[in-house]
Amino acid sequence: MSWMHGHVFAGDLIITLVIGVLLFGVTGGITYNPGLLFDLKPSMQMAWEAAMLIPLLIRRWRPQTGALLCVALTLAHLIFGPCLLGADILALFMLYSVIVYGNPKNTKAFIILALSIGLLASALAAWTMSNGPLLTGGKVHTWSSWNGSNPNGVMATEDTLGSIYTGTSMSEVADMMAQSMLVLTPIFEVCIISTVIVAFWQRARLATVRMMRERNDAIAARDQDERDIAALAERARIARDMHDVVAHTLSIIIVQSDGGRYAGTHDPAVARNTMETIRHESERALHDMQRLLGVFGGSPHADYNDIGNLVEQAQNVSPDIRIRRNITGTASPEQLSEQASIASYHVVQEALTNIRKYAGPHVDVHIKESWNNGLLTLTITDNGRGAAANIDGHAPGYGLLGMKERIESAGGSLQAGPQLGGGFEVVAILPYGGKEPTTDKTGEQYALEQSESCNATAISSKARLSDEAIAPHTAVNISTRIPDQPSERMQEINQSAGRDHRSTALQHFRITAPNLHDLLASLKLKSIQPADTSNSRRLNWVERVSAWTQHHYVLMDSVGAVVLFTLLNGMSTSLFDGSSLTQLSHAIATCCILALALRRRFPETCALIVFVLSVVQLVFLGSIEVGHIVTSLCALYSAVLYGRERAWRWTGPAAVACSVLMGLKAAADQHGYITLFGAITASVGVTKPVSATSSSSAAFFTSVMYTVAVLILCAGIMAWARWARSSDSNTLVLQAREEALVAEQEKQRILAANMERDRISASIQAEVTATLNSVISQAVGGIRMLDAAEAQGKEPTADEISAAFKAIGEQGRAALKRMRKLLGVLRETGFSDDAHAGSASELQLRPAAPLEEQLQRASR
């Protein structure tokens, strides 16, 4: 199938040769087929038949050229050759091909041309059938004589033709032509219109198929890019978490050391408490960083419930800062998602850190929380220096950027900046209770923002594994966060799958009265979208209906099952003896037919239901309805086509089992048993055997014949399904392939993120450990100095205490400077900030360079 897709002309050549052989076999027996001008010999008719096959060779390779060639050949044989040919049916295939594969702008012209030629063909055929050829005919030929030889053998003469044109028999000729045209014209035009409708329908379907193929190719093509984005996003995540943990701690250490340098100079107890706080904060930050950069990554973050402790800590660290916290509305922290809860904590943390660093002394801070209409609005304002903080040359760091990323990854929005009246304001909006924040962004702005932030985020999707069934389908879910650890991600996928499964089960068993809109919404395939043709042309009504049926495929399968039940119920044809439990047999057949409503939604479940009912039918009941056989074949086809990749491993043995049971049932029927169960019980002596109606050899031959026939039929159905599955022309198969690609891509992204974390964690851990240990050493040295002075029974001098705090402060500032440089390297190589979003930094992610080497490059 793949070879034929790559060699369109060769495939059409094979198809043309097969059609030619069949066509010559069917039309070779026609000996009388008059034309408008001549009565041609059978050999000439076959030559015209062969000529009409030529356009079929290029119907997909050059569809418009082939259609025009078909028009020319049709006009030529209408005038100079036989009026009608068996190959004329191929003109409908050419019309179909030029609509489906040709330029859509020329579709209307070809349709008008086809209808015109159909009208002309019906007129010329009516004339020829009424009067015979103009040059060699002469007698009126009936419909029966048209397929045989000329019974009278009378050739046209000038007198005969003259009688037609002089008007002596014109009324008779006109009546016969009118009768013929009344029959031929509707047939020709209905065939053409039906072909046009089918072509439009198929064109819409193939447009969606092409779109999905391109999407799958794009997913596969950007696999390496996605791994790079995941690695870059992991760098940004590490930088963000390092800023929240280490930079926040270092800022506290600096503030504490500066305050202790003055407050603790004449109070050794205050000095000791301050140094103990510095040591404790440093050790806690060191512990958090070790967890942050561990094998699995991700420290247990503080969340909304820890904001109170954070405010108390900030108040203790900086007594000159007055903090008020007000809450309006009903606080519902349990309705915040984990990501939103963590983001809310870090917003307050970063805002308070910036206030301590830049707002100046004696600042009033107001933290306002508003819980309203599913949105949590956090507003942190101060009356500090505001815009004046930049006068000293201070350049904004990565704190606000990390804060913005956290809020947006939780589905919220953030605004921050100096106030007009002085001070600074941070406003964060987070959804809770499942409500998304409303924005007024245009589509272009949204696309621009997504493009700018793509290097700092990663896409994750709750896709099924590649060997799962195509149905039920799960729409791809987009998230903007790389999980902190693979086990967390797999747990998230499993929990999500469990929720989906439970919700689906509840939908099946819950007794409700949904409205029509909800019902239709549940029966459509939401993840498949029709191809976008808005830039080139508008879809006609046939294409719109085709697209609608692709969305509501379950509904269409349900309608098809009802139609099939109606048709087969009217036939009521059965195999074998129908005298035993006929009503039950009919009920089982009905259940099988109605199960086809799920043949694409739950293909293997549908096939399993039909298989179980088929076994019951074959073993315990007498007659087998034709509808049951048709349904079984449809279920088998659907399970192989739409089910899991390895569905044939159980559908194949099931088909073999049914084939064998069919053969055994046929043998039992030959021996006079109504049911196979009756034959089995008689053979083991449970019931009395009946007298055989045929010989054992005849029964054996019948059994083998039925078994082989059903096996061949089932094998053909399964081969057909595998052929269709490999053709890449089925939207559901393409969707399953897309889900498998996305799932595999998600695994590769997680792997890339973990590898990037492992690659840089060793250097960062050494860097952070050395930084914090130096601060801890300074704090421990100051505490020992105080202990030594106390042991000697004297108080340390003010200069000694001041020198100890000065050393701690200098070490903290040096560490903070080093940490900001380290964060800058991680950020800039991650391209996650606006300043470097479009630049080609020398700090490339690939080939991977040691972190120390990247730092050296950055300092040049």
N, C-alpha and C positions, 0 to 999 in steps of 0.2 A: 504494500500500500504506500509506504514511504517512497519507494522507487517511482511509482506511478504519479505521485504528487510532484516529484522533481522532474519528470519527463512527461509533460502534458500531451505533447504531440504523439509520442509513442503510445501512450495510453489510449488516446482517441483513435489511433490507427488500429489497435487491437479491437476496440469496440466496433469500429466501422467494418472490419473484416467479419466479425461475428454476425453483425446485422446483415451484411451483404449475403452471407451464406443462408441465413434464415429467410431473407427476402426473396432470393432466387428460388429457394425451395418452395415457397408459398405461391409466388406469381408465375413460376415456370409453366404451369399447366394452362394458363390463359392463352387461348389461340386467337381470340377475336377481341380486339381493343381498338376501336376506330379513333381517328383523330379528326381535327377540324378540316384538314385538307386531304389527308391520305389515309388509306387503310393499310397499316404497316404490318410487316411480317413479325412473327414472334421474336426473331433474332434482333430486329431493330428495337422492339420493346425492351428487351433485356439490355441493349446498349444504352437506352435512355435511363433505365433503372440504375445502371452502373454510374452514369454521369451524375445522377442525383446524389450519389454517395460521396462525391468529391467534397462538397462543403462541410460534410460531417467531420472530415479530417482536421479542419482548422477551427472548429466551433468554439474552442476555449483559447487556442493559441492566437487566432486573429478573428474574434467573433464578428466584428462588423464587416470585415472583408468576406468571411464565409456567408454571412446573411445576404449581402449584396450579390454574391455569386449564386446563391440559392434562388434569389429573385430572378436573376437573368436566366438561369436554367429552367425555372418554372414557366416563365413567359415564353421561352423558346419551345418547350415541349407542348404547351397549350396551343400554340399556333402550328408548329411544324411536326410535332410528334403525337403520340397518343394523348387524348384529352385528359385522361386520368391514369395515374400510375400508383402502384403500391408504395413506391418510394416517396410519394407526396406526403405521407405521414411524417417524414423526416423534416419537412418544412416547419412543422410545429416545434420540433426539437431545436431547429435553428432559431426560431423566434424566441424560444425560451432562453437559449444561450446568449443571444445578443442583448436581451434584457438583463440577465443575471451577470454576465461577464463583460458586457460592452460599456460604452460611455453612457451614463444615465441621461446626459443632455440630449441624446439622440433617440431615447426610448419612444417618445411620442411619435416621431416620424416613422419609425419601424412599425409601430402598432397600426397607424393609419395605412401604411403601405400593405401590411398583411391583410387588413380588412378589405382593402380595395382589390387585391389579387384574389381573395376568397370570393368576392362578388363576381369578378370577371370569370373565375374558374367555374362557378355555378352556372353562369349564362352560357359559356361555351360548352360545358358538359350537357346542359339541357338541349342546346341546338344539335350537338352531335348525336345524342341519344334519340332525338326526335327525327332527324333527317339523314344521319350518316355523314360521311366525309363529303366535302363540297366537290372534290375532283373525282372521286371514285365511288362514292356512295349513291344511294338513290331510293332506297326503301326505308320505311319506318321500322325501327328495331325495338322490340320490347325488352323489358328488363331481363327476361330469361334468355333471350338470344344474345345478350351482350357478353355473356361469359362463354358462349360456344361459337361455333362457326356460323357463317351466314347461311341460314337454312334454305333460302330461296336461290342463293347464288346469283342474284340479279345485280348487275353493275349499273351505275348511274349513267344516263344518257343526257344529251343536250335537251331532249324533249322533257325529260323528268325535271331537270333543273329549271327549265323554262316555265314549267307549270307552277313551280314554287314562286318564282319571282314575278310572274304575270298576275298573281293574285287569285288564280282559280281555286287553290286550296289554302290560301293564306290564313283564314280563320281557323282551320283545323290545325295548321302548324303552330299558330299562336297559342291555341288552347293547350296543345301538348307541351310547348315550351314553358308556359306559365305553370302547368302542373308540376313539371320537372323542377323548375326553379323554386316553387313553394316547398318542395322536399329537400333539395340540395342546399339552398342558401341558408336556411336556419342551421342545418347540420354543420356546414363549413364555418359560419360565423360563431356559433356556440363553441366549436372546438378551438377557434382562435382566441375568443374571449376567455375561455377556461384556461388556456395556456398562459395568457397574460396574467391572470390572477395567480396561478401557481408560481409563475416567474417572480412576480412582485413579492409574494410570500417568501420564496426562497432567497430573494435578494436581501430582504431584511434580516433573515436568519443568518445568512453568510456574512453580512456586515457585522453582526454581533460576534460571530465566530472569529472573523479576522481581528476584531478589536481585542478579543480575549487571547488570541494567539500572540498578538503584539504585546499585550500586557504580560503574558507569561515569558516571552522572550526578553522583555525589559527587566523583569524580576531576576531572571537568570543572568542577564548581562551586568546588572549592577550589584552582583553578589560581593565582589571585592570592594566596591565602594561602600556597601553597607557594613562590611567588617571594619573598614577604615573609620567610618562614622562612629561605629560602636566603640572603637578604641579611643577615638578623640573625645567622645562623650564621657568615657570612663576617666580620662584625664581631667576633664572639666568637673566631673563629680568629685574626684579626689581633691582637686583644688578647692572646690566649694566646701567640702566637709573639713578640710584642713583649716580653711579660713574660719569656719564656725567654731572649731575646737581649739586650735593652737593660737591663732591670731587673737581670738577673744580672750583666751587665758593670758597671753602676753600683755594685752592691754590692761587687764586687771592687775597684773604684776607690776607694770610700770606705774599705774595710778597708786597702788598700795606702797610701792617703794618711795614714790615722791611724797605721799602723805606721811609715811612712817619716818621719813628723813626729818620732818619738822615736828610732827606730833610726838614721836617716840624719843626725841633727843633727850628730854628731861624726865621720861617715864619709861623705865625698862620693861614694865609689864605690858604697856602698849606696844613697845618695840617687839617683844617676844610674840605677842598675839599676831602682830602684823606679819612677822617672818614665818610663823606657823601657817598662816593663811596662804602666804606665797608658796611655801613648800607643798602644802596640801593641794592647791590649785595646779601646780606644776606636775605633781605625781598623778593627779586625776587626768590631766590632759595627756600625759605620757601613756597612761593606761588606755584611754580612749583611742589614741592614735595607733596603738598596737592592735586594737580590735578593728579599727578602720582599715588598716592595711594588712590584715591577716589573710590567711589562706582563702577564707570565704568572703571576707570584706564585710562592711556594713556594721557599724556599731549600733547598739540599742539606743535609738535617738530619744531625747526628751520630746514631749508633745505638749498639747495645749494645757494639760493638767499641771504641768511644771512651770507655767508662767508665773504663778504666785511666788514660788521659790526663787525664780529668776529675778523678780522685782525686789524681793527681800534681800537677795544677795547684792544687787546693784545698790540698794539703799545703804547696806553695811559697808560696801567698798568705798562709796562716795557719799559721805554724810551730808555734804553741802548740796547734793541734788535732791530735790523734793519731788516724789513720784506719787501721782494720784491715778487710780484705776477705777473707771466707772463702767458698768454693764447695763445696757438697756435691752428690753425684750427678754424672752425666756431663753437662757443659755442652754444649749443642747450639744455639749461636746461629744456625746456618744454618737451623734448623727454625722459628725465629721469623719471623712475617710482618714485612714492612717496617714496618707501623704499630706492631706490638708492640715491635720492636727500637728504634724511635725513642722510643716511650713509656717504655721501660725506662731509656734514657739521661736523659730529662728528669725522671723520678722521682728519680734519684740527684742530678741537678743541682739541682733545687728543694730537696731535703732538705738538701744541703750548704750551699746559699745561706741557707736559714733558720737552720741551725746557726750559721753565721758571724754572722748578724744578731742572733739572739735567745738563743742558748744560753749566751753568756758566755765568759769566757776559760778556757783549760786544760780543754778538753772531749775526752773519749774518744768516738770514733764507731766503730760496728761495722756494716759492710755484709755481710749474709749473703744468699747466693744458694742456693736449693734447687731443683734440677732433679729432679722426680720425677713419674711418672705423667702425663706430658704437660703439667705445669704448672710454670711458673717462679715461685717465691715470692721476692720481693725484700723484705728487712727492713732498714731503716736506723734504728738506735737511737743515742741519745746519753745522757750522764749530766749534761746541762746543766741550765738553769733550769726547763725544762718548763713547767708551768702558771704558775709565778711570772713568766714573761715578760710576762704580761698585766697585772701589777701597775702597771707604769709607764704604763698607758693605751694600750698598743699594741693596735690592732684588726687582726684577721686580714685579709689582703689577698686577691688573686685567684690567688695561686700555687697553693694547695691545690685551688681550684676547677678551674683549668686542668689540674693534674695528674690530678684525678679524671676530667675529661672525656677526656683523652688515654687513660687506662687503659681506661675503659669503651668508648670508640670502637674499641679494639683487642680487645674481647671479654673484658676482665678486670674486676677489682674492686679497690677501694682502701679502706683504713682508715687514719686518721691521728689522733693525739691524744696528750696527755701521759700518761706512765706514773705508776702509783701511787707507785712508789718514787723518783720524780724523773726528769727527762729527757723526751724526746719519742720517739715511735715512729711510723714509716711502714711499712705493710705493703701491698705491691702483688702481685696474683696475675695472671699472664698465661699464656694458653694457647700451646703450641707443638706442632708436629707435627700440626695439624688438630684438636686436642682442645679442647672448650669447657669453661670452668670450671663446676663444679656449684654451684648455689645452692639455697637452701631458701625462695625467695620464693614467696608465694602469687600467684595470678593478679591479685588486686586490687592488691597491692603493686607488681607489675610494671607494671600499667596506670597506676598513679599515678606511678611513676617515669618512665615513657615520656611521660606528659602533662606532667610538670614540666620535662623536658629537651627537649621538642620544639622550643622556640625556639632551642636551642643546637646542634641537630643538623639534618641534612637527609637526606632519603631519596633513595637512588640505586638504580637497578634495571637489571639486564642484560636489557632488553627488546628485542625485535626491532624493526626499522623497520616503518613502517605498511604498506609494500607487500610485506612478506615473506609467505610462506605461513603459513597458520594452523597447520599442522603441519610439522615436529615442534614441540611446544609446550615452552616453557621457563618453569619456575616463576619467579615474580617473586622476586628476591633483594634483601633489605633490608640496607642499610649505613647507618652513622651518621657519614659523613664526606663533606663536600663536597670534591671534588678540588682540588688547588692550581692546576691549570691545565687548560683545555679539552683541550689536546693529550694530557695525561696521561690524562684520562678516556676519550677516544676510543681511545687505545692500550689502556687497560684493557678496554674493551668488545671491541675487535678480538681481543685475546689471549684473552679469555674465550670469545668465539665460536669462535676456533680450537681451544681446548681442548675445547669442547663437540662440535665437529665431529669432532675426532680421536677423542674418547672414544666417540662414537656409531659411528664406523667400526670401531673396535676391538671394540665390542660385536657388530657384525654379523659380523665375520670370526673372532673368537676362538672356539675350540672348547672349550666348557665343558659341565658337567652341572649347571645351576642347579636348586635345589629349587623346589617348587611355589610357595612364598611369594615367592621372588625373581622367578619368572616372572610371577606375577600383579602384583607391584609394578611391573614394567617395562611392563606393558600397561595401566596405568591413567593417567588424566589427573589428575595430582596438584594442579594449580592450580585446578581447579573443585571447589568444595565444595557439598554440598546445602544447601538453605535451612534455617535454624535455626528449628524450630517447637517447641522445647522449652518455650517459655513459654506456648504455647496448647494444644497437643495432641501426642500421640505418633503417629509414622508407623505405618501398618499395613504388613503384609508386602508388599503390592503396591508401595507407595510406597518401601519400603526396597529392593526389588529394582530399581525404576526408578532410584533414586539410585545403586545399585551399578553398573548398566549404563552410566550416564553416566561413572562413574570409569573403568571398564574397557572403554572404547569400542573399542579395538583387538581385544580378545578377542571382543567381540560381533560385530565385523566379520568376524573369522576364522570364528566359528561360522556366521554368515550366508552366507559364501562356501561353506562345506562343505555347508550345507543347499541352497543354490542349485545347486551342482554335482550333488548327489544328485537333485534334482528334474529338472533339465534333462538329466542323463545318462539318466534313465529315459525321457524323451520321445524323444531321439535324432532330432530333426527337422532336416532339412537343406534348403537351397535349392540350385538348380541341380543339375548332374550330380554324383553322389557316387561315381563309378567311379574317380576319380584320387586316389591317396594319401589314402584315407579315414581311415586311422589317424593320419596326420600332422595332418590337419585336426582330428580329434578331440583330439589332444594340444595343439594350439595353443588350441583353445577351452577346454580344461581349464586351461591356464596363465593365460588371460585371466580365467577365473572365480576362480581362486585368488588372482590379483593384487588382487581386490577386498578382500582382508583388509587392505590398506594404503590403502584409498580415503579414509580420513579422517586417517590418520597421515601419509602422504605422498601427497596427492591428485594433484598434478601428475605425480609420478613414476609413479604407477599409471596415469594417463591416457596418459602417454608410452609406457609398456610396451604397453598395449592398442593404441595407435595403430600402433606399429611392427609388432606381430603382425597387426593388421588389414590393413596394407598387404601384408605377406607373404601373408596368406590370400587377399586379393583378386587379387593378381597371379600367384602361382605355384601355387595350389591350385584344385581344382575346386569342391567343395561348401563351403557356408557353413552352419554349424550355428546354430540359433536361439539357443542359449546364448551364442554369440559375439556376436550382435547385441544381446542383452539386456545382456551385460557391457559392451559398448562404450558403450551409452547410460548405464549406471550410472556408468562411469568419467568420461564427459563431464559428467554432472550433478555428481559429486563435485568434479571439478577446478574447475568454475565456482563452486560453492557454498563449498568449503572452501579453495580455492587462493588465490593472490594476487589482489588487487583487479583486476589487469589480465590475469588468466589467459586471459580470453576472446580476447585478441589473438592467441594461438597456438592455442588450442583451436578457435576459429572457422575459421581456414584449414585446420586438420587435419580438421574435420568436412566442409568443402567438398571437400577432396581425397578423403576416403573416399566421399563421395556421388558424385563424378565417376567414381571407380574402380568403384563399384557399377554405375553406368550403363553404363560401358564393358564391364564383365564381362557384364552382361545382353545387350548387343549382340553380344559375342563368342559367347555361348551361343546366340543366335538364328542365328548364322552357322555353328554346329556345332563351335566350338572349346571344348574342356573348360576350358582356363585362359586368362586374359587374356594371359599371357606367350606362350602358343602363338599367339594371334592377332597379337601384336606381331611376333614373329619371322617369321610368315608374310607379314605386310604389308611387311617390309623385305627379303624374299627369302631369309632364312636357312633357313627350312623350307618344305616344300611345302604350299600352301594346300589346305584341304578344301573339298568342295562345299557351297555354302550351302544351308541348310535353310529359309530364309525370305528374303523380299525385303529390299533395303536400306532401303526406307521403313519396313517393319515393324520392322526392327532399330533404326532411328533412333528411331521412336516409343517402343519399349520402353526404349531407353537414356534418353531424356528423362523418361519416366514414372518409372523407378527413381530417377534423379538427383533429380528434384523431390520425390518422396515421401520419400527419405532426408533431403534438405535441410530439408523442412518438419518432419520428426520431430526432427532435431537442433536446429533453431531453437526448436522448442517446448520441448525439454529444457533448452536454455540459458536461455530466458526463464523457465521454471519455477524454475531454480536462482537466477537473479538476483532473482526475486520472493521466494523463500525467504530469500535473503541480506539483502534490504532489510526483511524483516518483523520483525527484532530478536527472533526467537523461537527462535534456534538457539544453544546454549551455546558451541559452538566459534567461531562467528562473533562472539559477544559477547566471548569471551575474547580473540580477536585484536584486537578494537576496544579492549579494556582495555589490552592490551600496547602498542598504538599510542599511546593516551592517556598511559600512563606514560612511554613513550619521549619523547614530545613534552614532557611535563612535566619530565622530566629535563633536556632541552635548555634549557628556560626557566629552570630552577633554576640551571644553570651560568651562563647569560647574566646572570641577576639577581645572582649572586655576583660575577661579573666586573665588572658595572656598579657594584656597591656598592664593590668594592675600588678601582676607578678613581676613584670619586667622592670617597673619603676619603684615597686614597694620597698625593695631592699635598700636602694639609695635613699629614698625618702625617709624610711625608718631610721637609717643611720644618721641622716641629717637632723631629723626631729629629735631623736634620742639624745644626740650630742647637744643640741640647742637647749632642751629642757633640763638635761642633767647638769649643764653648766649653771643654770638658774638655781636648780635644787642645791647644787654644791655651794653656791654663794649664800643661799638662805640658811643651809645647815651650818656653814662657817659662822654666820652671824649669830645663830642660836648657840653655838659652842662658845663663842666669845662671851655671850651673856651668861652662860652656865659657868664658865671659868671665873668670871668676875664675881658671880654669886657665891661660888665655892670658896673664893678668897675673902668673902665677907665685905666686899666693896662694890660700889656701883660703877658700871663702865662710864667713861667720859662721854660727853656729848659729841666730841670729835670722832670717837670710835664708833658710836652708833650711827652717826651721819655718814662716816666712811663706809660702813657695812651696807647701809641702804643705798648709798651712791653706787657701790659696786654692783648691787643687785639691779638697780635701775639701768646702769650702763650695759650690763649683760643682757637685760631684757630688751633694751632698745636695739642693741646689736642683733639680738636674735630675731626681733620683729623685722628689722631691715632685711636680714638674710631670708626670713620666711616670706616676706613680700616679693623678694627677688625670685625665690623658688616658685611661688604661686604664679608670678608673671610668666616664668618659663612654661609652666604647665598650661596656663591659659592661652598663651600666644601660640604654642604648638598645637593647641586644640582648636584654634580659630573659632572660639565661641563668643567673642566679644565683638561689638560693632567696629571697633578700631582696626581689627585684623581680619574681619570676615572676608574681605576680598583680596587680601595681600598674600603674597607667596613668601612666607617667612623662611629664613635659612634654617630654622629649627624644625627640620622635617621629621615626620613620624616614621617614615621608612627611608633608608635603612635605619634601624633602631640604633640610637647612640646612647651611651651611658649618661645618666642625669648630670653627673659632674662635668662631662664634656659639653653638654648643652648649656650649663651655667657659665662655663668659661667662654663659650661663643657669645652668650648674651652680654657678657661684661666687656667685650671688645668694642 
